[in-house]
């Protein structure tokens, strides 16, 4: 029993790091956002009154609430099972992403994507339910992409994500690959930037069912994955709960075949062992790869 209590305590501490991105100094910044908060119940199912593709906005999102932006990056945050107000923490992370990318020279518009990253419970602290919700959010993010391109066909669209947010993004790409309204010229996600990605390291490979491989190949300009073998949270949590390695820890699994427009970037030397340290150290790399 003592060993199990220690396991749970260690896991809880590590899992809380999946949500962290940076300091709270940017929290006051106002960033347009798409939200699916409270669209899902604790068991991971869609809540009553919400639809599989529906989303809310803050009222100032380009292409939906306001005029078009020439270049738009949707940033998707990660998991949060630590703290009294996960939504406020998520908005703070979105503001940090906006501030760090701006400081690194990004001249476009950052739109935050905030989702139910704090549901579920049990021995894994809701990790299973959170993955289900992240995957289901792919349809909602895909719908936003379709709506944006319908209103602003000339806009350059990009996705960036931290940690479990990568599962939202890759699910959205697979959804877009199956939609007939995402086949017009210019309907692509120009660049995709997952960092510290909490998803299996086989996911982008040709050998893993091909769905994500084909979505990257056919529906994106380029995917840049930033991985870090020293990432303390991914080393412990992902290996312990999933019995696998994360894309954000190792890059694409050795021996798997990536799409030609997929690149792994080893950022261990910049990030170190801190899962919360990506945007504070690699924003320049992300902007340089756009």
C-alpha atoms as a printed R data frame, in Angstrom:
    type eleno elety resid chain resno       x      y       z
1   ATOM     1    CA   UNK     A     1   0.000  0.000   0.000
2   ATOM     2    CA   UNK     A     2   2.827  2.388   0.818
3   ATOM     3    CA   UNK     A     3   4.347  1.800  -2.621
4   ATOM     4    CA   UNK     A     4   0.994  2.518  -4.310
5   ATOM     5    CA   UNK     A     5   0.567  5.760  -2.336
6   ATOM     6    CA   UNK     A     6   4.060  6.839  -3.369
7   ATOM     7    CA   UNK     A     7   3.315  5.973  -7.013
8   ATOM     8    CA   UNK     A     8   0.121  8.034  -6.984
9   ATOM     9    CA   UNK     A     9   1.768 10.973  -5.252
10  ATOM    10    CA   UNK     A    10   4.680 10.982  -7.691
11  ATOM    11    CA   UNK     A    11   2.371 10.611 -10.655
12  ATOM    12    CA   UNK     A    12   0.146 13.469  -9.477
13  ATOM    13    CA   UNK     A    13   3.127 15.770  -9.145
14  ATOM    14    CA   UNK     A    14   4.409 14.840 -12.576
15  ATOM    15    CA   UNK     A    15   1.028 15.058 -14.308
16  ATOM    16    CA   UNK     A    16   0.484 18.563 -13.017
17  ATOM    17    CA   UNK     A    17   3.522 19.552 -15.059
18  ATOM    18    CA   UNK     A    18   1.761 18.593 -18.280
19  ATOM    19    CA   UNK     A    19  -0.197 21.839 -18.064
20  ATOM    20    CA   UNK     A    20   2.601 24.247 -17.234
21  ATOM    21    CA   UNK     A    21   3.944 26.578 -19.900
22  ATOM    22    CA   UNK     A    22   5.467 29.658 -18.363
23  ATOM    23    CA   UNK     A    23   5.105 32.488 -15.927
24  ATOM    24    CA   UNK     A    24   1.879 34.283 -15.120
25  ATOM    25    CA   UNK     A    25   3.296 37.629 -16.192
26  ATOM    26    CA   UNK     A    26   1.467 37.534 -19.526
27  ATOM    27    CA   UNK     A    27  -1.938 36.723 -18.019
28  ATOM    28    CA   UNK     A    28  -3.235 40.265 -18.429
29  ATOM    29    CA   UNK     A    29  -2.811 40.161 -22.197
30  ATOM    30    CA   UNK     A    30  -6.024 39.861 -24.194
31  ATOM    31    CA   UNK     A    31  -5.861 37.090 -26.790
32  ATOM    32    CA   UNK     A    32  -8.790 36.037 -29.029
33  ATOM    33    CA   UNK     A    33  -9.843 32.489 -28.266
34  ATOM    34    CA   UNK     A    34 -11.938 29.574 -29.359
35  ATOM    35    CA   UNK     A    35 -13.392 27.685 -26.405
36  ATOM    36    CA   UNK     A    36 -15.018 24.302 -25.890
37  ATOM    37    CA   UNK     A    37 -15.065 24.628 -22.085
38  ATOM    38    CA   UNK     A    38 -17.908 22.692 -20.462
39  ATOM    39    CA   UNK     A    39 -18.715 20.903 -23.715
40  ATOM    40    CA   UNK     A    40 -17.787 17.576 -22.091
41  ATOM    41    CA   UNK     A    41 -18.801 15.708 -18.946
42  ATOM    42    CA   UNK     A    42 -16.456 14.122 -16.411
43  ATOM    43    CA   UNK     A    43 -16.678 10.740 -18.136
44  ATOM    44    CA   UNK     A    44 -15.384 12.251 -21.388
45  ATOM    45    CA   UNK     A    45 -18.726 12.198 -23.207
46  ATOM    46    CA   UNK     A    46 -20.256 15.175 -24.990
47  ATOM    47    CA   UNK     A    47 -22.370 17.235 -22.597
48  ATOM    48    CA   UNK     A    48 -26.055 17.826 -23.221
49  ATOM    49    CA   UNK     A    49 -26.733 20.822 -25.452
50  ATOM    50    CA   UNK     A    50 -23.413 20.631 -27.295
51  ATOM    51    CA   UNK     A    51 -22.575 19.201 -30.692
52  ATOM    52    CA   UNK     A    52 -19.572 17.302 -31.995
53  ATOM    53    CA   UNK     A    53 -18.428 20.254 -34.130
54  ATOM    54    CA   UNK     A    54 -19.623 23.197 -32.062
55  ATOM    55    CA   UNK     A    55 -17.366 25.779 -30.429
56  ATOM    56    CA   UNK     A    56 -17.614 29.142 -28.692
57  ATOM    57    CA   UNK     A    57 -15.476 32.240 -29.146
58  ATOM    58    CA   UNK     A    58 -14.421 35.239 -27.095
59  ATOM    59    CA   UNK     A    59 -16.137 37.545 -29.585
60  ATOM    60    CA   UNK     A    60 -13.030 38.808 -31.348
61  ATOM    61    CA   UNK     A    61 -11.723 35.821 -33.297
62  ATOM    62    CA   UNK     A    62 -10.638 36.732 -36.851
63  ATOM    63    CA   UNK     A    63 -12.775 35.204 -39.585
64  ATOM    64    CA   UNK     A    64 -15.583 34.330 -37.166
65  ATOM    65    CA   UNK     A    65 -16.268 37.442 -35.085
66  ATOM    66    CA   UNK     A    66 -14.025 39.971 -36.790
67  ATOM    67    CA   UNK     A    67 -12.222 40.708 -40.027
68  ATOM    68    CA   UNK     A    68  -9.665 38.363 -41.530
69  ATOM    69    CA   UNK     A    69  -6.081 38.053 -40.342
70  ATOM    70    CA   UNK     A    70  -3.412 37.462 -42.971
71  ATOM    71    CA   UNK     A    71  -1.553 34.945 -40.788
72  ATOM    72    CA   UNK     A    72  -3.184 33.149 -37.851
73  ATOM    73    CA   UNK     A    73  -1.736 30.629 -35.388
74  ATOM    74    CA   UNK     A    74  -4.078 28.580 -33.197
75  ATOM    75    CA   UNK     A    75  -2.332 27.598 -29.960
76  ATOM    76    CA   UNK     A    76  -3.736 24.588 -28.053
77  ATOM    77    CA   UNK     A    77  -2.721 24.161 -24.397
78  ATOM    78    CA   UNK     A    78  -2.195 20.895 -22.532
79  ATOM    79    CA   UNK     A    79  -3.652 19.057 -19.546
80  ATOM    80    CA   UNK     A    80  -4.333 20.574 -16.112
81  ATOM    81    CA   UNK     A    81  -5.299 18.504 -13.072
82  ATOM    82    CA   UNK     A    82  -3.526 20.785 -10.618
83  ATOM    83    CA   UNK     A    83  -4.991 24.032  -9.329
84  ATOM    84    CA   UNK     A    84  -8.326 25.597  -8.444
85  ATOM    85    CA   UNK     A    85  -9.077 27.278 -11.770
86  ATOM    86    CA   UNK     A    86  -7.810 25.319 -14.806
87  ATOM    87    CA   UNK     A    87  -9.579 27.644 -17.228
88  ATOM    88    CA   UNK     A    88  -7.810 30.715 -15.848
89  ATOM    89    CA   UNK     A    89  -4.516 28.834 -15.959
90  ATOM    90    CA   UNK     A    90  -5.173 27.874 -19.583
91  ATOM    91    CA   UNK     A    91  -5.881 31.476 -20.549
92  ATOM    92    CA   UNK     A    92  -2.643 32.501 -18.866
93  ATOM    93    CA   UNK     A    93  -0.755 29.928 -20.952
94  ATOM    94    CA   UNK     A    94  -2.424 31.202 -24.106
95  ATOM    95    CA   UNK     A    95  -1.322 34.731 -23.200
96  ATOM    96    CA   UNK     A    96   2.218 33.448 -22.613
97  ATOM    97    CA   UNK     A    97   2.229 31.804 -26.050
98  ATOM    98    CA   UNK     A    98   1.105 35.069 -27.639
99  ATOM    99    CA   UNK     A    99   3.761 37.085 -25.800
100 ATOM   100    CA   UNK     A   100   6.631 34.671 -26.500
101 ATOM   101    CA   UNK     A   101   5.830 34.265 -30.200
102 ATOM   102    CA   UNK     A   102   5.450 38.020 -30.583
103 ATOM   103    CA   UNK     A   103   8.791 38.600 -28.858
104 ATOM   104    CA   UNK     A   104  10.372 36.043 -31.213
105 ATOM   105    CA   UNK     A   105   9.222 38.056 -34.226
106 ATOM   106    CA   UNK     A   106   5.909 36.469 -35.218
107 ATOM   107    CA   UNK     A   107   3.899 39.154 -36.964
108 ATOM   108    CA   UNK     A   108   0.602 37.295 -37.239
109 ATOM   109    CA   UNK     A   109  -2.329 36.790 -34.889
110 ATOM   110    CA   UNK     A   110  -2.390 34.179 -32.112
111 ATOM   111    CA   UNK     A   111  -5.766 32.631 -31.284
112 ATOM   112    CA   UNK     A   112  -5.993 30.446 -28.200
113 ATOM   113    CA   UNK     A   113  -7.911 27.180 -28.174
114 ATOM   114    CA   UNK     A   114  -9.090 26.215 -24.688
115 ATOM   115    CA   UNK     A   115 -10.799 22.923 -23.870
116 ATOM   116    CA   UNK     A   116 -11.938 20.710 -20.958
117 ATOM   117    CA   UNK     A   117  -8.483 19.638 -19.824
118 ATOM   118    CA   UNK     A   118  -9.430 18.933 -16.202
119 ATOM   119    CA   UNK     A   119 -12.134 16.249 -16.330
120 ATOM   120    CA   UNK     A   120 -12.191 12.704 -14.974
121 ATOM   121    CA   UNK     A   121 -10.472 11.093 -12.009
122 ATOM   122    CA   UNK     A   122  -9.373  7.760 -10.612
123 ATOM   123    CA   UNK     A   123  -5.942  6.183 -10.339
124 ATOM   124    CA   UNK     A   124  -4.652  8.074 -13.405
125 ATOM   125    CA   UNK     A   125  -6.137 11.418 -12.285
126 ATOM   126    CA   UNK     A   126  -8.342 11.620 -15.361
127 ATOM   127    CA   UNK     A   127  -5.646 11.014 -17.962
128 ATOM   128    CA   UNK     A   128  -7.847  8.566 -19.874
129 ATOM   129    CA   UNK     A   129 -10.847 10.888 -19.965
130 ATOM   130    CA   UNK     A   130  -8.620 13.821 -20.913
131 ATOM   131    CA   UNK     A   131  -7.230 11.927 -23.880
132 ATOM   132    CA   UNK     A   132 -10.761 11.074 -25.019
133 ATOM   133    CA   UNK     A   133 -11.766 14.732 -24.763
134 ATOM   134    CA   UNK     A   134  -8.625 15.880 -26.565
135 ATOM   135    CA   UNK     A   135  -9.345 13.496 -29.431
136 ATOM   136    CA   UNK     A   136 -12.990 14.598 -29.618
137 ATOM   137    CA   UNK     A   137 -11.877 18.231 -29.754
138 ATOM   138    CA   UNK     A   138 -10.213 17.494 -33.073
139 ATOM   139    CA   UNK     A   139 -13.585 17.711 -34.798
140 ATOM   140    CA   UNK     A   140 -14.261 21.066 -33.183
141 ATOM   141    CA   UNK     A   141 -10.878 22.528 -34.082
142 ATOM   142    CA   UNK     A   142 -11.321 21.201 -37.623
143 ATOM   143    CA   UNK     A   143 -14.684 22.966 -37.873
144 ATOM   144    CA   UNK     A   144 -13.070 26.226 -36.821
145 ATOM   145    CA   UNK     A   145 -10.437 25.735 -39.548
146 ATOM   146    CA   UNK     A   146 -13.158 25.127 -42.148
147 ATOM   147    CA   UNK     A   147 -15.104 28.193 -40.993
148 ATOM   148    CA   UNK     A   148 -11.978 30.350 -41.045
149 ATOM   149    CA   UNK     A   149 -11.054 29.329 -44.579
150 ATOM   150    CA   UNK     A   150 -14.623 29.837 -45.792
151 ATOM   151    CA   UNK     A   151 -14.550 33.411 -44.511
152 ATOM   152    CA   UNK     A   152 -10.879 34.130 -45.211
153 ATOM   153    CA   UNK     A   153  -9.653 31.876 -48.038
154 ATOM   154    CA   UNK     A   154  -6.389 33.772 -48.355
155 ATOM   155    CA   UNK     A   155  -5.445 33.507 -44.679
156 ATOM   156    CA   UNK     A   156  -2.396 31.462 -43.678
157 ATOM   157    CA   UNK     A   157  -3.440 29.056 -40.914
158 ATOM   158    CA   UNK     A   158  -1.026 27.423 -38.459
159 ATOM   159    CA   UNK     A   159  -1.409 25.159 -35.409
160 ATOM   160    CA   UNK     A   160   0.877 25.074 -32.362
161 ATOM   161    CA   UNK     A   161   0.380 22.887 -29.305
162 ATOM   162    CA   UNK     A   162   1.910 21.950 -25.981
163 ATOM   163    CA   UNK     A   163   1.803 18.491 -24.407
164 ATOM   164    CA   UNK     A   164  -1.651 16.844 -24.626
165 ATOM   165    CA   UNK     A   165  -2.736 19.621 -26.988
166 ATOM   166    CA   UNK     A   166  -0.926 17.634 -29.686
167 ATOM   167    CA   UNK     A   167  -3.709 15.044 -29.582
168 ATOM   168    CA   UNK     A   168  -6.248 17.792 -30.317
169 ATOM   169    CA   UNK     A   169  -4.180 18.986 -33.274
170 ATOM   170    CA   UNK     A   170  -3.442 15.594 -34.856
171 ATOM   171    CA   UNK     A   171  -7.091 14.603 -34.438
172 ATOM   172    CA   UNK     A   172  -8.081 17.827 -36.228
173 ATOM   173    CA   UNK     A   173  -5.726 17.042 -39.112
174 ATOM   174    CA   UNK     A   174  -7.223 13.568 -39.513
175 ATOM   175    CA   UNK     A   175 -10.702 15.084 -39.481
176 ATOM   176    CA   UNK     A   176  -9.796 17.663 -42.123
177 ATOM   177    CA   UNK     A   177  -8.336 14.931 -44.306
178 ATOM   178    CA   UNK     A   178 -11.757 13.296 -44.426
179 ATOM   179    CA   UNK     A   179 -13.833 16.409 -45.119
180 ATOM   180    CA   UNK     A   180 -14.953 17.300 -48.623
181 ATOM   181    CA   UNK     A   181 -15.011 20.999 -47.707
182 ATOM   182    CA   UNK     A   182 -11.244 20.994 -47.089
183 ATOM   183    CA   UNK     A   183 -10.155 20.228 -50.640
184 ATOM   184    CA   UNK     A   184 -10.197 23.655 -52.314
185 ATOM   185    CA   UNK     A   185  -6.888 25.280 -53.295
186 ATOM   186    CA   UNK     A   186  -5.343 26.982 -50.293
187 ATOM   187    CA   UNK     A   187  -7.148 24.744 -47.822
188 ATOM   188    CA   UNK     A   188  -4.192 23.515 -45.819
189 ATOM   189    CA   UNK     A   189  -2.640 24.092 -42.430
190 ATOM   190    CA   UNK     A   190   0.542 25.830 -43.509
191 ATOM   191    CA   UNK     A   191   2.687 24.755 -40.556
192 ATOM   192    CA   UNK     A   192   2.092 22.688 -37.420
193 ATOM   193    CA   UNK     A   193   4.288 23.013 -34.305
194 ATOM   194    CA   UNK     A   194   3.773 20.465 -31.489
195 ATOM   195    CA   UNK     A   195   6.249 20.687 -28.611
196 ATOM   196    CA   UNK     A   196   6.506 18.335 -25.646
197 ATOM   197    CA   UNK     A   197   3.823 16.333 -27.445
198 ATOM   198    CA   UNK     A   198   2.023 13.886 -25.140
199 ATOM   199    CA   UNK     A   199   0.986 11.439 -27.840
200 ATOM   200    CA   UNK     A   200   2.487  8.133 -28.975
201 ATOM   201    CA   UNK     A   201   5.736  8.435 -30.881
202 ATOM   202    CA   UNK     A   202   4.395  6.212 -33.686
203 ATOM   203    CA   UNK     A   203   1.517  8.550 -34.551
204 ATOM   204    CA   UNK     A   204   3.015 10.431 -37.558
205 ATOM   205    CA   UNK     A   205   4.586  7.309 -39.059
206 ATOM   206    CA   UNK     A   206   3.433  5.499 -42.174
207 ATOM   207    CA   UNK     A   207   3.358  2.220 -40.256
208 ATOM   208    CA   UNK     A   208   0.807  3.334 -37.593
209 ATOM   209    CA   UNK     A   209  -2.457  2.995 -39.511
210 ATOM   210    CA   UNK     A   210  -1.414  5.761 -41.937
211 ATOM   211    CA   UNK     A   211  -4.249  8.104 -40.929
212 ATOM   212    CA   UNK     A   212  -2.091 10.823 -39.371
213 ATOM   213    CA   UNK     A   213   0.706 10.193 -41.870
214 ATOM   214    CA   UNK     A   214  -1.676 10.849 -44.775
215 ATOM   215    CA   UNK     A   215  -3.264 13.865 -43.069
216 ATOM   216    CA   UNK     A   216   0.159 15.458 -42.561
217 ATOM   217    CA   UNK     A   217   1.238 14.602 -46.110
218 ATOM   218    CA   UNK     A   218  -1.919 15.848 -47.824
219 ATOM   219    CA   UNK     A   219  -3.344 18.597 -45.588
220 ATOM   220    CA   UNK     A   220  -0.349 20.470 -44.202
221 ATOM   221    CA   UNK     A   221   2.553 22.410 -45.619
222 ATOM   222    CA   UNK     A   222   4.996 21.166 -42.974
223 ATOM   223    CA   UNK     A   223   4.913 19.696 -39.462
224 ATOM   224    CA   UNK     A   224   7.769 20.630 -37.133
225 ATOM   225    CA   UNK     A   225   7.886 18.445 -33.997
226 ATOM   226    CA   UNK     A   226  10.082 19.628 -31.126
227 ATOM   227    CA   UNK     A   227  11.200 16.779 -28.866
228 ATOM   228    CA   UNK     A   228  13.322 16.509 -25.745
229 ATOM   229    CA   UNK     A   229  14.637 13.247 -24.332
230 ATOM   230    CA   UNK     A   230  15.295 14.945 -20.983
231 ATOM   231    CA   UNK     A   231  11.630 15.982 -20.526
232 ATOM   232    CA   UNK     A   232  10.980 14.966 -16.914
233 ATOM   233    CA   UNK     A   233   7.202 14.736 -17.161
234 ATOM   234    CA   UNK     A   234   7.044 12.726 -20.372
235 ATOM   235    CA   UNK     A   235   9.766 10.357 -19.154
236 ATOM   236    CA   UNK     A   236   7.805  9.457 -16.046
237 ATOM   237    CA   UNK     A   237   4.140  9.891 -16.879
238 ATOM   238    CA   UNK     A   238   3.880  8.704 -20.435
239 ATOM   239    CA   UNK     A   239   6.084  5.673 -19.966
240 ATOM   240    CA   UNK     A   240   4.318  4.739 -16.716
241 ATOM   241    CA   UNK     A   241   0.696  5.136 -17.771
242 ATOM   242    CA   UNK     A   242   0.853  4.423 -21.508
243 ATOM   243    CA   UNK     A   243   3.664  1.846 -21.430
244 ATOM   244    CA   UNK     A   244   5.007  3.693 -24.461
245 ATOM   245    CA   UNK     A   245   7.153  6.679 -25.333
246 ATOM   246    CA   UNK     A   246   5.849 10.086 -26.287
247 ATOM   247    CA   UNK     A   247   6.471 11.899 -29.555
248 ATOM   248    CA   UNK     A   248   7.638 14.880 -27.515
249 ATOM   249    CA   UNK     A   249  10.263 12.765 -25.784
250 ATOM   250    CA   UNK     A   250  11.857 10.800 -28.646
251 ATOM   251    CA   UNK     A   251  10.563 12.205 -31.911
252 ATOM   252    CA   UNK     A   252   9.153  9.704 -34.390
253 ATOM   253    CA   UNK     A   253   9.858  6.121 -33.328
254 ATOM   254    CA   UNK     A   254  13.061  4.674 -34.782
255 ATOM   255    CA   UNK     A   255  12.416  2.740 -37.962
256 ATOM   256    CA   UNK     A   256   9.114  4.420 -38.780
257 ATOM   257    CA   UNK     A   257   8.705  6.370 -42.017
258 ATOM   258    CA   UNK     A   258   7.661 10.034 -41.740
259 ATOM   259    CA   UNK     A   259   5.920 12.058 -44.437
260 ATOM   260    CA   UNK     A   260   8.349 14.093 -46.526
261 ATOM   261    CA   UNK     A   261   6.930 17.276 -44.976
262 ATOM   262    CA   UNK     A   262   7.557 16.203 -41.369
263 ATOM   263    CA   UNK     A   263  10.690 17.177 -39.402
264 ATOM   264    CA   UNK     A   264  11.798 16.304 -35.870
265 ATOM   265    CA   UNK     A   265  13.828 18.906 -33.981
266 ATOM   266    CA   UNK     A   266  15.885 17.930 -30.923
267 ATOM   267    CA   UNK     A   267  15.561 20.822 -28.459
268 ATOM   268    CA   UNK     A   268  16.949 19.167 -25.333
269 ATOM   269    CA   UNK     A   269  19.892 21.547 -25.261
270 ATOM   270    CA   UNK     A   270  17.565 24.540 -25.007
271 ATOM   271    CA   UNK     A   271  14.695 23.195 -22.909
272 ATOM   272    CA   UNK     A   272  16.498 20.950 -20.408
273 ATOM   273    CA   UNK     A   273  14.447 18.648 -18.195
274 ATOM   274    CA   UNK     A   274  11.578 21.075 -17.520
275 ATOM   275    CA   UNK     A   275   8.343 20.231 -19.360
276 ATOM   276    CA   UNK     A   276   7.089 23.757 -18.717
277 ATOM   277    CA   UNK     A   277  10.073 25.418 -20.366
278 ATOM   278    CA   UNK     A   278   9.382 25.054 -24.096
279 ATOM   279    CA   UNK     A   279   7.935 28.396 -25.128
280 ATOM   280    CA   UNK     A   280  10.387 30.267 -22.944
281 ATOM   281    CA   UNK     A   281  13.279 28.686 -24.841
282 ATOM   282    CA   UNK     A   282  12.203 27.658 -28.370
283 ATOM   283    CA   UNK     A   283   9.817 30.396 -29.520
284 ATOM   284    CA   UNK     A   284  12.581 31.620 -31.838
285 ATOM   285    CA   UNK     A   285  12.823 28.146 -33.390
286 ATOM   286    CA   UNK     A   286   9.055 27.958 -33.893
287 ATOM   287    CA   UNK     A   287   8.890 31.348 -35.596
288 ATOM   288    CA   UNK     A   288  11.939 30.490 -37.691
289 ATOM   289    CA   UNK     A   289  10.198 27.323 -38.907
290 ATOM   290    CA   UNK     A   290   6.995 29.126 -39.891
